[in-house]
């Protein structure tokens, strides 16, 4: 078993006229019942400085039609304003109770969508064969979708990954299919995600890698994500691991830039 905490930052305009900054602070718990099976639970706290764009750092990348996030938040604020209206029809802040306000420039924060993933190594790595791992993924709608912190839907899907050591080099590839649940606010589509990575064991306690991530369209008007990462993993102590990365987006479906780090303690 291991437990960790991370910090992820991403920023981009996603092809719009507004740049949005995203911060994700996840608590991550990994359980290993045996050598072949692993389960991971991620509970994120998320922040974004406006709701003009939406970017999920856990389990998928989504970009929605411009204005959908605004309309969702305006509807929620309008309902709240109506509840606070006095008998004269004015809300408690002096504005008309039925007036929808554009709040997409406001910063929002809170609990994000919790994710659960599991993997089973159906084939262990051999001299010639790679390690083949079957995967399952689920996203729980724990975030406040009215505030633009999540999609408000259950998402799930299967996946498969392959990994192989060639001396000090490691090759890795992963494919997932994400089945999107229904959402009151967003026009979401099922989609594939793809990742490929090549890494090198520089020292016994230091590993570095280059990876490329992409996906098919996750909504009707979204661009396909494409981004590259430089990753490192450092063993600070036998039971403490530090992981870090920097990210560069190459399409309007990905952030322009991102970076993050996580620290794990093995029990």
N, C-alpha and C positions, 0 to 999 in steps of 0.2 A: 504494500500500500504506500502511496505517496500523496502529499498534499502540497499545493502551491498557490501562489498569488502572482498575478501579472499586471502589466500596464501596457496598453496599446493606444497608439495615437495615429490618426489618419486625417488627411485634409484633401479636399478636391471640390471642383464645381460640377462634375459629372455632366458636362456639356450645357450647363445652365449659366445664368448671369450671376449666380450667388455661390460663393465659396463656403463650405460647411466644414467645421472642425469636429472630429469625433474622438471621444476618449472612452476606453473600455477598461474596467478594472475587474478581472474575473478571479473568482475563487475556484480552484480546480482540484478535484479529488479523483485519484486513480486507484482502482482496486484490481488485484491480480489473483483471482481464485486458484489458478494453476499456470503452468508455463505456456499454455496455448490461449487462455481466455483472459481478456482484460475489459474493464468497464470504466468509463470516464463520465463524471458529472461536472458541469461547468455552470456556475452561478455568477452572472456578470452584473456589475453596476455600470451604467452607461450615462454618458453626457454628450450632448451636441449643442453647439452655440446657436443654431437655428433649425427650423424644420423644413427648409426648402428642399433638402435632399435626405434620402434615407440610405444608410449603409449598415449592413449586418456583418459584424466581425465573427459571428459564431454560426457556422453551418450554411452560409449562403450569402450572395450579394444580390441586392435588389435595388433597382431604380424605377421609380414610378412616374406616371404622367405629371408634368409640371402643374401644380395646383391641387393635386389630390390630397397631399399632406395638409396644405392650407385649408382646404374645405373640411377635412376631418376635424382639425383643431378648432376651426371657426364654429362648426356645428356643436362641438362639445362646450365651447365657451358660451355659445348662444344659449344652450340649455341651462348652463349654470347661471347665466345672467337672468334668464326668465325666472328661475327659482328665487333669485335674490331681488326681483322687482317689487317695488312697493305698489300701493293701490293707485298711484298716479300714473303708473306705466313706466317709471324711471327706475333704473337699477340703482343699487346702493352706491355706485361710484358716480352717479349723475348722468350716465349715458342711457339712451333708450333701451328698455329691456329686450326688445326684439331686434336690436341691431347686431348683426354678425360682424365681428372685428377680425382683421387680418393679423393673426398672432404668429405667423411663420417666422418672424424675425426674433422671437423670444427664445432664450436658451431653455432647454429641457433636460431633466436628469431623473434617474431612478433605477429601479431594478429592471434589468433587461430580460430577454427570453432565455430561460434555463434550457440547456441542452443535455441530452444523455446519449452517449455513443458506446458501442460495444464492438469488440473484434474477436475473431476466433481463427487461429492459425490452422487452416486445414492441411497445410503442407509446410513442414519445417525446411529450412534451407539445407541443401545438400552440396556436394562438390560441383554439380552442374545445375541442379534445379534451384530456382529462387524460393524464397519464403512467400507463400500465398496466404493472404489473410482476408477472410470474409467479414464484412462490416454491416452494422445497422445503426441508424441515426434517427433521433427524434428531437424536435424543438417544441417546447411547451410555451403556450402564450401567456407567460407571466408578466410581460412588460405592458405598460399602459399604452395601448394603441391610439387612444384619443390624444395623447401628448406626442405621438410620433416616435415612441421608443421601441415599438415592435409592430408586427403585422396583425396581431390578434388571432392567429390561426395556429393549429397543430400542423407541423411539417414533419415528414418522415421519409426514410428511404434506405435502400440497400447500397452497398458499395463493395469494392474489392481493391486490394492493393498488392503490389509485388515489390520485393526488395531482394538485393543480392550484393554480397561483398565480393570484390575482386581485389585481393590484397588489401591495401589501405583505402581503396576506393569503394564507395557504395552507390548503387543505382536504386532508385525508388520511383514507383509510378502508382497513382491512385485514380480511380474512377468512381463517382457516386451519381445516383439518380435521386433527385429530391422531388418528392410528391408534396405539392403545396396545398394546404387546406384553404377553405373559403374564407374570404375577408370582406368585411363591410365597407372597407375603404379602398382597397388596392386591387388592381387587375393583375392577378398573379398567375403564372404558368409553371407547370412542371418543367424541370430542366436538369441537364447533366452538368457536373463539375469535373474538371480534369486537373491533375497536378503531376509534374515530373520533376525529379530532383537528382542531382549528382553531388556527392559529398566526398570528403577526404579526411582521414584521421591524421591530423597534423602531428599531434603528440598524444600520449596515452590519455591525457586529461583534456584535450582540446580537439574539437571536431568543427569543420566548416563545410558549408554547402551552398550551392546555387539552385534555385527552384523557379519554375514558371507555373502560374496558375491561370486557368481559363474556365469559361462556362458558356453554355448556350443561354439564350435570352430567358430572363425570369419574369418578364412582363411584356405586354404588347409594344410599348414605346421605349423600352430600355435597350441600351447598347450591351453587347456581349463583353463581360469583364476579361481583361488580360493584364496580368501584372507579374513582375519578377521580384524575387527576394534574395537577399544575401543573409544566410543564417549562421549562427555559431552556437555551440554547446560546450560549456566549460564545467568540469568537475572541480568545484571549489574544495570540497571535502568528500570522503567516500559516500556520505549520505546526503550531500547538498549539491544540486545541479543548477546552473544558471544557463538559461537559453535567451538569445537575443536575435533580432533581425532588423533589417531596413527594407523598405518596400518602394518600388517605383511602378506607377500605373502607366499602361500604354494604350488605354482606350477610355472613352467617356463612361464606361461601365465600372471603372475602378477608380480609387483615389489617385490624386496626382502624386502623393507621397505618404509614407507611413513608416512607423518604427515602433518597436515594442520589446519588452523583456519579461521573463518569468523566472521565478526561483522556486525550486521544489525540494522538499525534504522527504527522503525515503524512510519508512518505518519498518 
